[in-house]
Amino acid sequence: MAKVQKEAVKKKAAKKPAKNPAKGTDKRSPKRSGKGGAAGLAPSILAPADAVPHPLADAAVLDRLWDVVTSRRSADPSVSHSARLLARGTAKVAQKFGEEAVECVIEAIAGDRDKLIAESADVLYHLIVVWVNAGVRSEEVWAELMRREGVSGIAEKAARAVPLAFRVETRKIP
């Protein structure tokens, strides 16, 4: 059995990238100033070539999550995190979403792919709580995304520009 464990440790060590002694970082993602890999993210954010998604993973999980959060609106806040958030009101729901979004951005900048995935899941969950709190159905958001599909991001943003006089100032929620 000890031999099997040693072989497993050797295989695991072989998968780990070599350290760059000068930088103390993974050779695949050296620390750099300025922008890194895709979309300015650190190269380690990019999916490894051997990454295999979960066989049942797809975006339909978001609709199922929306259904669950919606069903929790009337649940006991002492037994449901979603019910507790919704009971605290719009400002707290929105604040929690913002906190999770910041944590996601931090992990993206840090280049920690696994933490970025976990924080992204938190962001999506809290966004859905925001939608449920506001009475927005997931299908409405999907329809808006479909409407924008194939439209230049620059053109789409210009079409919805709001004159400076109508912009609302924001402030930190206590």
Protein Blocks (a to p, Z undefined) as FASTA:
>chain_A
ZZmmmmmmmmmmmmpccddfknopafklccdehjddeehiafklpccfklccdfkbcfkl
mmmmmmmmmmmmmmcfklomklmmmmnojklmmmmmmmmmmmmmmmmmnopaklmmmmmm
mmmmmmmmmmmmnopafklmmmmmmmmgopafklmmmmmpccfklpccddddZZ
